[in-house]
Amino acid sequence: MDSKKRTEVCGMNTNFKNMIAELKATYVSLYVEAMDLNGQLEYNKKFDERLLESLEVYYKDHTIFIERERMNNWKICEPVDEDCLRTYDFEEVGKILNIIMKHLNKIDLKE
């Protein structure tokens, strides 16, 4: 299910609705999945953005993982594969991460 349909179908948390809407407005081919500490995906009604554990961002040929290590400490990485980030991708990936982190900073995270 694509990100737009997930937002329309489910009771996604407000920050995730706003984040996905902003991302999709600029990056049509972008896809985001999020999981909370209870294993709920962002499109499930039980998903709690305050318990966010990780995000997977799929853009072009890349998968970027954003994972919470502690309360407000995040680890950002791309899995090791044959298609590493190229220099010309960094600007776009930086803009995507900026949008994501702007919305994550609005969440009152809980452990």
FENRA-V164940 format. One record per backbone hydrogen bond with DSSP energy under -1.0 kcal/mol. CO is the residue of the C=O (numbers start at 0). NH is the residue of the N-H. E is the energy in kcal/mol with one decimal. If there is no record, write none. Layout:
co=CO nh=NH e=E
co=CO nh=NH e=E
This chain:
co=1 nh=5 e=-2.4
co=2 nh=6 e=-2.0
co=3 nh=7 e=-1.9
co=4 nh=8 e=-2.7
co=5 nh=9 e=-1.9
co=9 nh=11 e=-1.4
co=12 nh=16 e=-2.3
co=13 nh=17 e=-2.5
co=14 nh=18 e=-2.5
co=15 nh=19 e=-2.8
co=16 nh=20 e=-2.3
co=17 nh=21 e=-2.3
co=18 nh=22 e=-2.6
co=19 nh=23 e=-3.0
co=20 nh=24 e=-1.5
co=22 nh=26 e=-3.6
co=26 nh=29 e=-1.6
co=30 nh=57 e=-3.4
co=32 nh=55 e=-3.0
co=33 nh=41 e=-1.6
co=34 nh=52 e=-2.9
co=34 nh=53 e=-1.9
co=35 nh=38 e=-2.2
co=39 nh=35 e=-2.2
co=40 nh=43 e=-2.2
co=43 nh=46 e=-1.5
co=47 nh=50 e=-2.2
co=48 nh=51 e=-1.5
co=49 nh=109 e=-3.5
co=50 nh=36 e=-2.2
co=52 nh=67 e=-3.1
co=53 nh=34 e=-2.4
co=54 nh=65 e=-2.7
co=55 nh=32 e=-2.4
co=56 nh=63 e=-2.9
co=57 nh=30 e=-2.2
co=58 nh=61 e=-2.6
co=61 nh=58 e=-2.2
co=63 nh=56 e=-2.8
co=64 nh=76 e=-2.5
co=65 nh=54 e=-2.8
co=66 nh=74 e=-3.2
co=72 nh=68 e=-2.7
co=72 nh=69 e=-1.2
co=74 nh=66 e=-2.8
co=76 nh=64 e=-3.3
co=85 nh=88 e=-1.9
co=88 nh=92 e=-2.7
co=89 nh=93 e=-2.6
co=90 nh=94 e=-1.8
co=91 nh=95 e=-2.3
co=92 nh=96 e=-2.7
co=93 nh=97 e=-2.0
co=94 nh=98 e=-2.0
co=95 nh=99 e=-2.4
co=96 nh=100 e=-3.0
co=97 nh=101 e=-1.9
co=98 nh=102 e=-1.6
co=99 nh=103 e=-2.4
co=100 nh=104 e=-2.2
co=102 nh=105 e=-1.0
co=103 nh=106 e=-1.5
co=106 nh=108 e=-1.5
